[in-house]
Amino acid sequence: MTENECLTVDDNNVEEASVKTSIERVRHLSMMLAGETSFPSSIHRAKGLRSLLIDNSGDPRLGAALPDVMKQLTCIRSLNLSWSSIEEIPKEVGKLIHLRHLNLEGCEELVSLPETMCGLCNLHSLDVRGCEFLNELPRAIGKLIKLRHLCIHGSSVAFMPKGIERLTCLRTLDCFIVCGGGENKSKAANLRELKNLDHIGGTLAIRNLRGGIEDAAEAQLKNKKRLLCLKLNFGIDSDYDSDSDNDIENLALEDGNLIEVLQPPSDLERLHIFKYGGIVLPNWMMALTRLQELALSGCRNLEVLPPLGRLPNLERLGLYNLGVRRLDAGFLGIEEVENANINEGEIARTTFPKLKKLEIWGVEEWDGIERRVGEEDATTTSIFIIMPQLQHLTIKVCPLLRALPDYVLAAPLQRLEITSCPNLRKRYGKEEKGEDWHKISHIPRIDFFS
């Protein structure tokens, strides 16, 4: 038997397994317990256990057994209770002083975490993703100074507790929720507490963005060099329900100023912006030359798009229910070169050079672009190569859109999906005997949905 002895048991077979294997020498144990199975008492003899995974298939008796487990098995480094039915973590978890990894993902009944957790000075990762009833993290979470990974996406955590700025070892912080005020305001962290968390990488979602421009500026997102994906969510739908011109103007000004100070690092690869109330997008967006994915959703005051076609590495673009109703040459990024000086011969300018997937909702007009002739020399032609790698185009809920531009139909599309666009269906649909069916008939997969 080695020091790293591993044991996997089903149902109530721990007793039987311990006959063949000395439970005292087991270091890694995976238990799969059926709903009718009692928690085996023999596990308490595994004093040297380093990792424990319990799959209890929703048995509520697990919660009653955990306090004794945590009192006895104090050498545990990794505890995985993911997708179990526990409602709370017992305060005895504070006795697991060697614990490094606590996985509670998908514990849908979990409602609270004990403050004693904050004494786990060696804890490296805490995962509460998908804990739908967990609305608060321990207040003293700032004591977990060795914490490297904090995952809370999909939980109901309503705010970040004060002191999170002390977690300077963090490598993963998948979500930061700005407190909207109310009874939690006094115990909630603000965005400035992100300032010293420069090691966080991967994906960061910031939710409930409103006001607090000075705090947002202090967050210094541009210094998070390891950040690859940033998701900015500016609020809830009710923020946009007012018909008052003053309210709309105030929202546009407030959000416009706020997004400017949330500048991410220049190496960002993915950017999602939700429910932004500004009229224009931030100046820093076109500096994201490594951006591969951009999604804009529910930005109902947005009047104009920047020249997104000039982003050299953009591969995926989603435009969902924006205030912008018309896609024109400015969106392609070729408006300014129309009257530029043209040298002899033919000049090719490529816009959206790497775009492979484009999804559009709620657009009313989509302009084409003509071949342009230079004013100074009529023998010189400037050719615009548009979306030369586009493979997948999805258009949804565009009832007023009547046609697709020729440059899109000339792209190497492999799939075209059109939903709730009656005019397009009438024009391009094979079953409707559309007059322009022949323009899309070469596409391998075409789907029309009502």
N, C-alpha and C positions, 0 to 999 in steps of 0.2 A: 504494500500500500504506500503510495507516494504522498508527500505533503500537499500536493495539488489534487488530491482525490476528488473526482466529480461524481455526483449521484443525481439521477433523475428518477422520480417515483410517481406513480399514478395512484389516485384514490387513497386508500388507507394502507398502502404497501410499505410504508416506512418501517413498520415493525418487522415485516418479512425481509425487507432489504437490509436491515441492520444486522440480521443474522449472518448474512454473507459479507457484509461490509461493516466495519467498525464505525458507527455513526460519529464517534468521538474524533475520528481522524478525517472526516469529510470536510473539505474546505469550500466546495461550491455545490449548492443544492438547488435543484429545480423541482418544485412540487406542483402537480396538477391534481387538484382535488375536485371531485364531483359535488354537486349541491347537497347530497345526502351524507357526505362524509364528515366525520368529526375531525377537528384539527389534532394531529398526532402528538401525544405528549413526549414521545421519544426524541423529538427534535431538540428538546431542552438539553440533551446530553451533548449536542454538537457545539461545545464551547468554543472550538477554534474556527467556526464557520466564518468565511470571508464574504461570500456572496449568497444571497437568497432570493429566488424568484418564486413567487406564489401565484399560481393561476387557480383561482377558486371558483370560477364560473358563476360568479354572482352570489355566492353563499354568504349571508349576513353574519354567520358565526365567526368569520375571520376576524371581524372587529373586536370581538370579545377575547379572542386568543392573543391578539397582538401585544397587549401590555406585558404579559408574562414572557413572550418571545423577546421583547426588547430589554427586559430586565436580565434575562439569562444570556443572550447571545451578543455580548458587548464587544466582540471582536469584528463584527460585520463591517465591511467596507462598502458593500453595494447591496441595496435593498430595492427590489422591483415588485411593486404592488399594482402595476398598471392594469387598467380595465377591471379592477375589482369593485365590489359594492360597498366598500367602507365609507362611512359618513364623516369620520374624523380620524386624525392621527393622534394616538394617545400621547400624553405628556411625557411618558416614559421614553419616547424617542430621544430625549435629551441625554439618555445614558449611553447612546451609541457614539461615544466620543471619537471613534475611528471612522465613522461613516463618511464616505466620499461622494457616493452617488445615491440619490433618492428619486426613483421614477414612480410618479403617480399619474402618468398620462392616462386619460380616458376614465378616471374615477368619477363617474357622473353623479354619484351621490355625495361626494366629498363637499362639506360645507365650511370646514375650518382647518387651520393649521395652528398648532400650539406655539406659544412664544418660546417654549423650551428648545425649539428647533434652533433658535438663534445662538445657542451655546455650542452648536456643532462646528467647532473651529476648523475642522478639516474638510468640511463639505465643499465639494468641487462642482457638483451639478444638482439642480433641482428642476424637475419637469412636472408641471401641472397643466399641460396642454389638454384641452377638452374637458376640464373640470367645470361643468356648466353651472354648478351652484356655489362655487368658490368665488366669493366677491372681495376677498381681502387677503393680502400677504401679511406675515408677521410684522409688527411695527418695528421691531429691532433688527430687521434684516441686514442693516448696515454692519452688524457684528460679524457677518459671515465673510470675513475679509479675504478668504481663499476661494470664494465662489467664482467659478469661471463660466458656467453656463446656467442661465436662468431662462426657462421657456414657459411662457404663459399664454401663448396664442390659443384662442378658442375657449379660454376660461371666462368667468364673469368678473374677474378682478377689475375694480372700478377706478383704481388710482394706484400710483406708485408710492410706497411709504417713504417718508423723509429718511435721509441717511444712505440712500442708494448710491450717492456720490462716493461713498467710502469703498465701494466694491471695484476697486481699480484693477483687479485681476480679471474682470469679466471679459470673456472672449465672445460670448453669445448673449444677446439680449434681444429676443425676437419681437418684443412689443413694449412700448412705453405709452401709458395712458395718462393724458393730462387731466387733472381733476377739474371738473366743471363747476366747482363751488359746493355750497351746501355744507352739511355736517362733516364731510370728510376733508374740507379745505385745510383745517388746522394740522392734520396729520399727513398731508399729501406733499410729495416732492413736486417741484416744478422743473421745467426743461433745463434750467441752468445746472442741475445736478448731473447732466450728461457731460459737462465740460471736461472732466478728468478721465472719462471712460474711453480713452482713445484706442484701446485694444479691441473693442467690439467689432465684429466682422460679420460676414454673411448678410442676413436680412434683418433690417430694423423697421418696424412699423410704428409710426407715431399717430395715436388716435386722439380725437376730440380736440383738434387744434383750434384755438380761438384766443385772440388777444395775446397778452404777455410777450410783446415784441422784444423787450429787453431781455427777458428770460430766454427766449428762443435764440437771440443773438449770442448769448453766453454759452449756449450748448456747443457751439463750434463744431458743427457736423463735418465741415470740410477737413478737419484734422483726423477724422476717423478713416484712415487710409485703407483699412482692411474691409471697409463696408462695400458690399457688392450690390445690394438691393435696398432701396429706400421706398417706403410706402407712407405717403402723407395723407391723412384723413382729416378733413377740416370740419367735420361735424355731422349732424343728423339732418334728415330731410326737412324737418320742421323749420330749420333755419332759413329755408328758402320759400316759405309759404306766404310771406308778406308781399302785398302788392304796392307798398309804399315806395315811392321813388327815393325818398331819403334813406329808408332802410337798405335798399339795394345799393345805393351809392356808398353808404357807410360800410356795408359788408365788403364791397369791392375794394375800397381803400384799405380797410383793416387787413383783409386776406392778402391783398397785393403787397403790403409792407411786410407782412409776416413771412410770406413765402420767400421773399428776397433774402432774408437773414438765415434761412434754412438751407443755405447752399451746401450741397454734398461734396465729397471729394471728386476730383476730376476723373478718376478711374472708375466711377460708378458704372455698372453694367445694366441695371434694371431700375426703372423709376415708375412708380404708380402714384397718381394724384387723384384723390376722391373728394368730390363735393367742395371743391375750391370755389370761392365766391368772387374772385378777381376777374377783371375784364381782359387782362393780358397775362401771359405766362412769364415767369421770371427771366431776367436777363442772362442768368447763368446757365440756362438749359442748353443753349447752343454751344457751350463750352464743353459739354459732356461727349467728347469725341469717341469714347469707347462704349457708349451706350448701345446695348443690343436690344433692349425691350423697353417700350414706353406705352403706358396705359393711362388714359384720361377719362374719368367717369363722373357723371353728374355735375360737371362744372357749368352750370346753367347760365352764368353771367358772361362766360368767355365769348368774346366777340370776334377774335381773330387768332389764328394759329401762327406760330413762328415758322420760318422756312425749314420745316422738319426734313425735307428732302436732302438737306446738306449734311445731316448726321451720317458720317461715313460708314459706321458699323451697325446701324439700326437694322435688325432682322425681323422684329415683331412690333406691330403698331396697332393699338386698339383705341378707337374714338367712340365713346359711349355717351349718348344723350348730353351733348354739349350745347352751349348757346350758339356756337358756330353752325350755320345752316348751309353754307356754301364752301365747297372746296375748290380753290382756284390756283392760279400759277404761284401765288405767294406761298401757299402750303407746300408746293413742290420745290420751292427755293430757286426758281429761275426767273422771277419777276425782274430782278435788278439787272440781269445780264442781257435782257432783251435789247437794250440800246447800247450795249458795250461795243467798243471798237472790235472789229472782226478782221483777222488777218486773211491773207489769200488762202483759197482752198476751203475745204470742208472742216468744220470744227465740231467735235463731239463733246457734249457736256452731259454727264450722267447725274441723275437725281434719284435718291433712294437706291444707291448702288447695290446694297446687300439685302434689301427688304424681301422676306420670303412669305410672311403672313400678315395680312391686313384685315382688320375687322372694324366695321363702321355701323353705328346705330344713329338714327334720327337725323340724317342729312337730307336736305331738300333739293340741292343742286350740286352737280359735280362737273365742273368745266373741263373740256378737253384743252389741248394745247396744239397750236398750229406750227407747221414748219416755218421758220422765220428767215427772212432775207435781209442781209445787212444793208443799211441805208446808204453807206458810202460806196459800196461795191456790190452791184446787183448780181455779180457772178459768184459771189461768195455766199454759202449757205451755212447757217449754224444749226446743227442737228442736236436735239435733246433726246438722250437715251433715258427713258423713264421706267423705273422698276424692272430692270432686266432680269431679276431673279425671282419675281413674285410667283409663288406656287399655290397659295391658298388665300382665297378672297371670300369673306363673309359679310353680307349686308343684311341688316335686320331693322325692321320697323322704320322704313323710309317710304311712307305711302305716297309722298309727293315726288319722289325721285323718278324721272322719266327715262333716263338713259345712262349708260356707262360710257366714260370717255374711251376713245379709240386706243389710247396708249395702254389702258388696262386690258382691253380685249386682245392686244398684241403681245401681252406678257405671256411667259411660259406657264400658264395656270394649269395645275393638276386637279384642283378642286374649286368649284364655285358653289357657294351656298347662299340662297336668297330666301328670306323669311319676312312675311307681312309687308311685301312691296308689290302691290297689285299692278302698278304701271309697268314695273320691270318684268313681271310675270307675263303680262299681256304682250310685251314687246319681244321678249326673248324666249318665252316658253314654247316648247315643241308641241305640247298638247293643245295650246292655244293658237297654234299655227302663227306664232309671232313673226313679224316681218323681218326681224333681225336674228332669228334662231341660227341662221348659218354663221353668224359672227362668233357664236360660242360653241357650236356643235363639235369643235375639235377638242374641247376640254374633256379629259377622261371621266371625271365625275361631276355631275351637275345635280343639285338638289334644290327644288322649290318647295317651300312650306308656307302654309296659310298663316 
